[in-house]
Amino acid sequence: MVVLEDGVAKDEWKKVETALRREGSEILMRGPLGHAECLDNPLAKGCL
């Protein structure tokens, strides 16, 4: 699991994402951890 803190530059995520994809890792993205909408409905847009 990769957790990005507030304020992290977008290019930092791109570096991590590129490395994970190069290794064949499946990437699932979700909203902020503990976000109420995601807790109530994990299939909501942006929660996976």
PDB file of N, H, CA, C and O in Angstrom:
ATOM      1  N   MET A   1       0.852  -1.160   0.000  1.00  0.00           N
ATOM      2  CA  MET A   1       0.000   0.000   0.000  1.00  0.00           C
ATOM      3  C   MET A   1       0.902   1.228   0.000  1.00  0.00           C
ATOM      4  O   MET A   1       1.874   1.310   0.751  1.00  0.00           O
ATOM      5  N   VAL A   2       0.560   2.164  -0.848  1.00  0.00           N
ATOM      6  H   VAL A   2      -0.230   2.097  -1.458  1.00  0.00           H
ATOM      7  CA  VAL A   2       1.271   3.437  -0.902  1.00  0.00           C
ATOM      8  C   VAL A   2       0.326   4.511  -0.400  1.00  0.00           C
ATOM      9  O   VAL A   2      -0.794   4.632  -0.896  1.00  0.00           O
ATOM     10  N   VAL A   3       0.758   5.285   0.570  1.00  0.00           N
ATOM     11  H   VAL A   3       1.668   5.186   0.973  1.00  0.00           H
ATOM     12  CA  VAL A   3      -0.045   6.377   1.108  1.00  0.00           C
ATOM     13  C   VAL A   3       0.713   7.671   0.847  1.00  0.00           C
ATOM     14  O   VAL A   3       1.869   7.813   1.247  1.00  0.00           O
ATOM     15  N   LEU A   4       0.058   8.613   0.174  1.00  0.00           N
ATOM     16  H   LEU A   4      -0.880   8.497  -0.152  1.00  0.00           H
ATOM     17  CA  LEU A   4       0.668   9.909  -0.092  1.00  0.00           C
ATOM     18  C   LEU A   4       0.170  10.918   0.927  1.00  0.00           C
ATOM     19  O   LEU A   4      -1.035  11.051   1.142  1.00  0.00           O
ATOM     20  N   GLU A   5       1.078  11.611   1.540  1.00  0.00           N
ATOM     21  H   GLU A   5       2.056  11.502   1.365  1.00  0.00           H
ATOM     22  CA  GLU A   5       0.730  12.644   2.509  1.00  0.00           C
ATOM     23  C   GLU A   5       0.298  13.905   1.765  1.00  0.00           C
ATOM     24  O   GLU A   5       0.666  14.110   0.609  1.00  0.00           O
ATOM     25  N   ASP A   6      -0.477  14.738   2.430  1.00  0.00           N
ATOM     26  H   ASP A   6      -0.777  14.572   3.370  1.00  0.00           H
ATOM     27  CA  ASP A   6      -0.861  16.026   1.857  1.00  0.00           C
ATOM     28  C   ASP A   6       0.386  16.814   1.496  1.00  0.00           C
ATOM     29  O   ASP A   6       1.373  16.811   2.232  1.00  0.00           O
ATOM     30  N   GLY A   7       0.332  17.485   0.359  1.00  0.00           N
ATOM     31  H   GLY A   7      -0.470  17.486  -0.239  1.00  0.00           H
ATOM     32  CA  GLY A   7       1.436  18.348  -0.045  1.00  0.00           C
ATOM     33  C   GLY A   7       2.524  17.665  -0.851  1.00  0.00           C
ATOM     34  O   GLY A   7       3.476  18.325  -1.266  1.00  0.00           O
ATOM     35  N   VAL A   8       2.416  16.362  -1.085  1.00  0.00           N
ATOM     36  H   VAL A   8       1.643  15.825  -0.748  1.00  0.00           H
ATOM     37  CA  VAL A   8       3.421  15.665  -1.890  1.00  0.00           C
ATOM     38  C   VAL A   8       3.269  16.104  -3.345  1.00  0.00           C
ATOM     39  O   VAL A   8       2.161  16.161  -3.877  1.00  0.00           O
ATOM     40  N   ALA A   9       4.391  16.410  -3.972  1.00  0.00           N
ATOM     41  H   ALA A   9       5.292  16.363  -3.540  1.00  0.00           H
ATOM     42  CA  ALA A   9       4.372  16.835  -5.372  1.00  0.00           C
ATOM     43  C   ALA A   9       3.880  15.702  -6.270  1.00  0.00           C
ATOM     44  O   ALA A   9       4.210  14.537  -6.052  1.00  0.00           O
ATOM     45  N   LYS A  10       3.089  16.057  -7.282  1.00  0.00           N
ATOM     46  H   LYS A  10       2.821  17.004  -7.460  1.00  0.00           H
ATOM     47  CA  LYS A  10       2.533  15.050  -8.192  1.00  0.00           C
ATOM     48  C   LYS A  10       3.623  14.249  -8.886  1.00  0.00           C
ATOM     49  O   LYS A  10       3.428  13.067  -9.169  1.00  0.00           O
ATOM     50  N   ASP A  11       4.761  14.865  -9.164  1.00  0.00           N
ATOM     51  H   ASP A  11       4.919  15.825  -8.934  1.00  0.00           H
ATOM     52  CA  ASP A  11       5.826  14.133  -9.850  1.00  0.00           C
ATOM     53  C   ASP A  11       6.406  13.019  -8.975  1.00  0.00           C
ATOM     54  O   ASP A  11       6.948  12.049  -9.503  1.00  0.00           O
ATOM     55  N   GLU A  12       6.301  13.140  -7.647  1.00  0.00           N
ATOM     56  H   GLU A  12       5.861  13.928  -7.218  1.00  0.00           H
ATOM     57  CA  GLU A  12       6.758  12.061  -6.768  1.00  0.00           C
ATOM     58  C   GLU A  12       5.899  10.806  -6.962  1.00  0.00           C
ATOM     59  O   GLU A  12       6.429   9.697  -7.030  1.00  0.00           O
ATOM     60  N   TRP A  13       4.573  10.978  -7.051  1.00  0.00           N
ATOM     61  H   TRP A  13       4.142  11.879  -6.995  1.00  0.00           H
ATOM     62  CA  TRP A  13       3.691   9.834  -7.290  1.00  0.00           C
ATOM     63  C   TRP A  13       3.986   9.233  -8.649  1.00  0.00           C
ATOM     64  O   TRP A  13       3.989   8.010  -8.789  1.00  0.00           O
ATOM     65  N   LYS A  14       4.235  10.062  -9.659  1.00  0.00           N
ATOM     66  H   LYS A  14       4.232  11.056  -9.545  1.00  0.00           H
ATOM     67  CA  LYS A  14       4.497   9.541 -11.000  1.00  0.00           C
ATOM     68  C   LYS A  14       5.727   8.637 -10.996  1.00  0.00           C
ATOM     69  O   LYS A  14       5.748   7.624 -11.695  1.00  0.00           O
ATOM     70  N   LYS A  15       6.747   8.987 -10.221  1.00  0.00           N
ATOM     71  H   LYS A  15       6.730   9.810  -9.652  1.00  0.00           H
ATOM     72  CA  LYS A  15       7.951   8.152 -10.125  1.00  0.00           C
ATOM     73  C   LYS A  15       7.602   6.786  -9.531  1.00  0.00           C
ATOM     74  O   LYS A  15       8.022   5.749 -10.044  1.00  0.00           O
ATOM     75  N   VAL A  16       6.835   6.802  -8.451  1.00  0.00           N
ATOM     76  H   VAL A  16       6.494   7.644  -8.035  1.00  0.00           H
ATOM     77  CA  VAL A  16       6.441   5.545  -7.793  1.00  0.00           C
ATOM     78  C   VAL A  16       5.546   4.731  -8.728  1.00  0.00           C
ATOM     79  O   VAL A  16       5.750   3.528  -8.891  1.00  0.00           O
ATOM     80  N   GLU A  17       4.557   5.384  -9.343  1.00  0.00           N
ATOM     81  H   GLU A  17       4.391   6.362  -9.211  1.00  0.00           H
ATOM     82  CA  GLU A  17       3.640   4.697 -10.244  1.00  0.00           C
ATOM     83  C   GLU A  17       4.392   4.050 -11.408  1.00  0.00           C
ATOM     84  O   GLU A  17       4.126   2.901 -11.758  1.00  0.00           O
ATOM     85  N   THR A  18       5.323   4.780 -12.000  1.00  0.00           N
ATOM     86  H   THR A  18       5.540   5.714 -11.715  1.00  0.00           H
ATOM     87  CA  THR A  18       6.109   4.242 -13.117  1.00  0.00           C
ATOM     88  C   THR A  18       6.884   3.000 -12.693  1.00  0.00           C
ATOM     89  O   THR A  18       6.913   2.007 -13.420  1.00  0.00           O
ATOM     90  N   ALA A  19       7.510   3.051 -11.522  1.00  0.00           N
ATOM     91  H   ALA A  19       7.487   3.857 -10.931  1.00  0.00           H
ATOM     92  CA  ALA A  19       8.276   1.898 -11.033  1.00  0.00           C
ATOM     93  C   ALA A  19       7.366   0.696 -10.773  1.00  0.00           C
ATOM     94  O   ALA A  19       7.720  -0.432 -11.115  1.00  0.00           O
ATOM     95  N   LEU A  20       6.205   0.928 -10.175  1.00  0.00           N
ATOM     96  H   LEU A  20       5.918   1.845  -9.897  1.00  0.00           H
ATOM     97  CA  LEU A  20       5.275  -0.175  -9.897  1.00  0.00           C
ATOM     98  C   LEU A  20       4.755  -0.796 -11.189  1.00  0.00           C
ATOM     99  O   LEU A  20       4.682  -2.019 -11.306  1.00  0.00           O
ATOM    100  N   ARG A  21       4.398   0.032 -12.145  1.00  0.00           N
ATOM    101  H   ARG A  21       4.458   1.025 -12.050  1.00  0.00           H
ATOM    102  CA  ARG A  21       3.890  -0.491 -13.425  1.00  0.00           C
ATOM    103  C   ARG A  21       4.983  -1.267 -14.166  1.00  0.00           C
ATOM    104  O   ARG A  21       4.710  -2.291 -14.792  1.00  0.00           O
ATOM    105  N   ARG A  22       6.206  -0.774 -14.089  1.00  0.00           N
ATOM    106  H   ARG A  22       6.427   0.058 -13.581  1.00  0.00           H
ATOM    107  CA  ARG A  22       7.329  -1.463 -14.748  1.00  0.00           C
ATOM    108  C   ARG A  22       7.474  -2.877 -14.199  1.00  0.00           C
ATOM    109  O   ARG A  22       7.842  -3.794 -14.934  1.00  0.00           O
ATOM    110  N   GLU A  23       7.190  -3.058 -12.918  1.00  0.00           N
ATOM    111  H   GLU A  23       6.891  -2.313 -12.322  1.00  0.00           H
ATOM    112  CA  GLU A  23       7.284  -4.372 -12.281  1.00  0.00           C
ATOM    113  C   GLU A  23       6.018  -5.210 -12.448  1.00  0.00           C
ATOM    114  O   GLU A  23       5.954  -6.348 -11.983  1.00  0.00           O
ATOM    115  N   GLY A  24       5.009  -4.640 -13.115  1.00  0.00           N
ATOM    116  H   GLY A  24       5.060  -3.715 -13.492  1.00  0.00           H
ATOM    117  CA  GLY A  24       3.786  -5.393 -13.369  1.00  0.00           C
ATOM    118  C   GLY A  24       2.781  -5.348 -12.230  1.00  0.00           C
ATOM    119  O   GLY A  24       1.852  -6.156 -12.193  1.00  0.00           O
ATOM    120  N   SER A  25       2.953  -4.422 -11.309  1.00  0.00           N
ATOM    121  H   SER A  25       3.707  -3.766 -11.339  1.00  0.00           H
ATOM    122  CA  SER A  25       2.027  -4.310 -10.181  1.00  0.00           C
ATOM    123  C   SER A  25       0.684  -3.750 -10.626  1.00  0.00           C
ATOM    124  O   SER A  25       0.621  -2.845 -11.459  1.00  0.00           O
ATOM    125  N   GLU A  26      -0.384  -4.293 -10.068  1.00  0.00           N
ATOM    126  H   GLU A  26      -0.333  -5.029  -9.392  1.00  0.00           H
ATOM    127  CA  GLU A  26      -1.716  -3.762 -10.313  1.00  0.00           C
ATOM    128  C   GLU A  26      -1.903  -2.558  -9.407  1.00  0.00           C
ATOM    129  O   GLU A  26      -1.568  -2.605  -8.224  1.00  0.00           O
ATOM    130  N   ILE A  27      -2.439  -1.476  -9.966  1.00  0.00           N
ATOM    131  H   ILE A  27      -2.711  -1.438 -10.928  1.00  0.00           H
ATOM    132  CA  ILE A  27      -2.624  -0.256  -9.193  1.00  0.00           C
ATOM    133  C   ILE A  27      -4.109   0.045  -9.084  1.00  0.00           C
ATOM    134  O   ILE A  27      -4.803   0.212 -10.087  1.00  0.00           O
ATOM    135  N   LEU A  28      -4.578   0.110  -7.850  1.00  0.00           N
ATOM    136  H   LEU A  28      -4.014  -0.025  -7.036  1.00  0.00           H
ATOM    137  CA  LEU A  28      -5.946   0.510  -7.551  1.00  0.00           C
ATOM    138  C   LEU A  28      -5.852   1.786  -6.730  1.00  0.00           C
ATOM    139  O   LEU A  28      -5.071   1.864  -5.782  1.00  0.00           O
ATOM    140  N   MET A  29      -6.644   2.781  -7.092  1.00  0.00           N
ATOM    141  H   MET A  29      -7.278   2.717  -7.862  1.00  0.00           H
ATOM    142  CA  MET A  29      -6.568   4.053  -6.383  1.00  0.00           C
ATOM    143  C   MET A  29      -7.872   4.322  -5.662  1.00  0.00           C
ATOM    144  O   MET A  29      -8.941   3.898  -6.099  1.00  0.00           O
ATOM    145  N   ARG A  30      -7.768   5.035  -4.547  1.00  0.00           N
ATOM    146  H   ARG A  30      -6.899   5.380  -4.191  1.00  0.00           H
ATOM    147  CA  ARG A  30      -8.939   5.404  -3.771  1.00  0.00           C
ATOM    148  C   ARG A  30      -8.734   6.800  -3.217  1.00  0.00           C
ATOM    149  O   ARG A  30      -7.659   7.388  -3.336  1.00  0.00           O
ATOM    150  N   GLY A  31      -9.772   7.304  -2.622  1.00  0.00           N
ATOM    151  H   GLY A  31     -10.645   6.827  -2.526  1.00  0.00           H
ATOM    152  CA  GLY A  31      -9.701   8.631  -2.022  1.00  0.00           C
ATOM    153  C   GLY A  31      -8.931   8.585  -0.722  1.00  0.00           C
ATOM    154  O   GLY A  31      -8.268   7.593  -0.419  1.00  0.00           O
ATOM    155  N   PRO A  32      -9.016   9.652   0.045  1.00  0.00           N
ATOM    156  CA  PRO A  32      -8.289   9.725   1.311  1.00  0.00           C
ATOM    157  C   PRO A  32      -8.678   8.596   2.266  1.00  0.00           C
ATOM    158  O   PRO A  32      -9.845   8.210   2.338  1.00  0.00           O
ATOM    159  N   LEU A  33      -7.701   8.073   2.993  1.00  0.00           N
ATOM    160  H   LEU A  33      -6.753   8.386   2.934  1.00  0.00           H
ATOM    161  CA  LEU A  33      -7.983   7.038   3.992  1.00  0.00           C
ATOM    162  C   LEU A  33      -8.944   7.584   5.028  1.00  0.00           C
ATOM    163  O   LEU A  33      -8.781   8.705   5.509  1.00  0.00           O
ATOM    164  N   GLY A  34      -9.928   6.804   5.364  1.00  0.00           N
ATOM    165  H   GLY A  34     -10.060   5.893   4.972  1.00  0.00           H
ATOM    166  CA  GLY A  34     -10.897   7.205   6.359  1.00  0.00           C
ATOM    167  C   GLY A  34     -11.968   8.152   5.842  1.00  0.00           C
ATOM    168  O   GLY A  34     -12.788   8.648   6.615  1.00  0.00           O
ATOM    169  N   HIS A  35     -11.964   8.404   4.539  1.00  0.00           N
ATOM    170  H   HIS A  35     -11.299   8.001   3.911  1.00  0.00           H
ATOM    171  CA  HIS A  35     -12.967   9.301   3.954  1.00  0.00           C
ATOM    172  C   HIS A  35     -14.343   8.673   4.158  1.00  0.00           C
ATOM    173  O   HIS A  35     -14.552   7.507   3.822  1.00  0.00           O
ATOM    174  N   ALA A  36     -15.283   9.445   4.710  1.00  0.00           N
ATOM    175  H   ALA A  36     -15.114  10.391   4.983  1.00  0.00           H
ATOM    176  CA  ALA A  36     -16.593   8.915   5.090  1.00  0.00           C
ATOM    177  C   ALA A  36     -17.320   8.251   3.933  1.00  0.00           C
ATOM    178  O   ALA A  36     -17.899   7.181   4.117  1.00  0.00           O
ATOM    179  N   GLU A  37     -17.309   8.848   2.749  1.00  0.00           N
ATOM    180  H   GLU A  37     -16.838   9.717   2.600  1.00  0.00           H
ATOM    181  CA  GLU A  37     -18.016   8.261   1.610  1.00  0.00           C
ATOM    182  C   GLU A  37     -17.415   6.910   1.238  1.00  0.00           C
ATOM    183  O   GLU A  37     -18.146   5.980   0.897  1.00  0.00           O
ATOM    184  N   CYS A  38     -16.093   6.795   1.299  1.00  0.00           N
ATOM    185  H   CYS A  38     -15.499   7.550   1.576  1.00  0.00           H
ATOM    186  CA  CYS A  38     -15.438   5.526   0.967  1.00  0.00           C
ATOM    187  C   CYS A  38     -15.702   4.462   2.026  1.00  0.00           C
ATOM    188  O   CYS A  38     -15.798   3.278   1.704  1.00  0.00           O
ATOM    189  N   LEU A  39     -15.819   4.874   3.290  1.00  0.00           N
ATOM    190  H   LEU A  39     -15.740   5.836   3.552  1.00  0.00           H
ATOM    191  CA  LEU A  39     -16.124   3.914   4.346  1.00  0.00           C
ATOM    192  C   LEU A  39     -17.549   3.388   4.187  1.00  0.00           C
ATOM    193  O   LEU A  39     -17.804   2.203   4.405  1.00  0.00           O
ATOM    194  N   ASP A  40     -18.477   4.269   3.808  1.00  0.00           N
ATOM    195  H   ASP A  40     -18.269   5.231   3.631  1.00  0.00           H
ATOM    196  CA  ASP A  40     -19.875   3.871   3.632  1.00  0.00           C
ATOM    197  C   ASP A  40     -20.096   3.093   2.342  1.00  0.00           C
ATOM    198  O   ASP A  40     -20.896   2.157   2.304  1.00  0.00           O
ATOM    199  N   ASN A  41     -19.385   3.481   1.284  1.00  0.00           N
ATOM    200  H   ASN A  41     -18.736   4.241   1.315  1.00  0.00           H
ATOM    201  CA  ASN A  41     -19.560   2.849  -0.017  1.00  0.00           C
ATOM    202  C   ASN A  41     -18.201   2.726  -0.704  1.00  0.00           C
ATOM    203  O   ASN A  41     -17.825   3.606  -1.479  1.00  0.00           O
ATOM    204  N   PRO A  42     -17.449   1.637  -0.431  1.00  0.00           N
ATOM    205  CA  PRO A  42     -16.122   1.505  -1.000  1.00  0.00           C
ATOM    206  C   PRO A  42     -16.084   1.421  -2.525  1.00  0.00           C
ATOM    207  O   PRO A  42     -15.016   1.535  -3.126  1.00  0.00           O
ATOM    208  N   LEU A  43     -17.250   1.220  -3.156  1.00  0.00           N
ATOM    209  H   LEU A  43     -18.118   1.128  -2.668  1.00  0.00           H
ATOM    210  CA  LEU A  43     -17.286   1.159  -4.615  1.00  0.00           C
ATOM    211  C   LEU A  43     -17.586   2.521  -5.238  1.00  0.00           C
ATOM    212  O   LEU A  43     -17.687   2.624  -6.461  1.00  0.00           O
ATOM    213  N   ALA A  44     -17.729   3.563  -4.425  1.00  0.00           N
ATOM    214  H   ALA A  44     -17.647   3.479  -3.432  1.00  0.00           H
ATOM    215  CA  ALA A  44     -17.975   4.889  -4.949  1.00  0.00           C
ATOM    216  C   ALA A  44     -16.786   5.362  -5.787  1.00  0.00           C
ATOM    217  O   ALA A  44     -15.648   4.951  -5.562  1.00  0.00           O
ATOM    218  N   LYS A  45     -17.070   6.226  -6.748  1.00  0.00           N
ATOM    219  H   LYS A  45     -17.995   6.560  -6.931  1.00  0.00           H
ATOM    220  CA  LYS A  45     -16.031   6.744  -7.631  1.00  0.00           C
ATOM    221  C   LYS A  45     -14.886   7.344  -6.797  1.00  0.00           C
ATOM    222  O   LYS A  45     -15.119   8.154  -5.900  1.00  0.00           O
ATOM    223  N   GLY A  46     -13.673   6.942  -7.101  1.00  0.00           N
ATOM    224  H   GLY A  46     -13.483   6.284  -7.830  1.00  0.00           H
ATOM    225  CA  GLY A  46     -12.498   7.464  -6.411  1.00  0.00           C
ATOM    226  C   GLY A  46     -12.124   6.720  -5.143  1.00  0.00           C
ATOM    227  O   GLY A  46     -11.137   7.070  -4.496  1.00  0.00           O
ATOM    228  N   CYS A  47     -12.893   5.696  -4.771  1.00  0.00           N
ATOM    229  H   CYS A  47     -13.695   5.412  -5.296  1.00  0.00           H
ATOM    230  CA  CYS A  47     -12.592   4.983  -3.523  1.00  0.00           C
ATOM    231  C   CYS A  47     -11.747   3.743  -3.717  1.00  0.00           C
ATOM    232  O   CYS A  47     -11.177   3.240  -2.748  1.00  0.00           O
ATOM    233  N   LEU A  48     -11.646   3.244  -4.900  1.00  0.00           N
ATOM    234  H   LEU A  48     -12.108   3.652  -5.687  1.00  0.00           H
ATOM    235  CA  LEU A  48     -10.820   2.041  -5.104  1.00  0.00           C
ATOM    236  C   LEU A  48      -9.489   2.409  -5.650  1.00  0.00           C
ATOM    237  O   LEU A  48      -8.655   1.534  -5.887  1.00  0.00           O
TER     238      LEU A  48
END
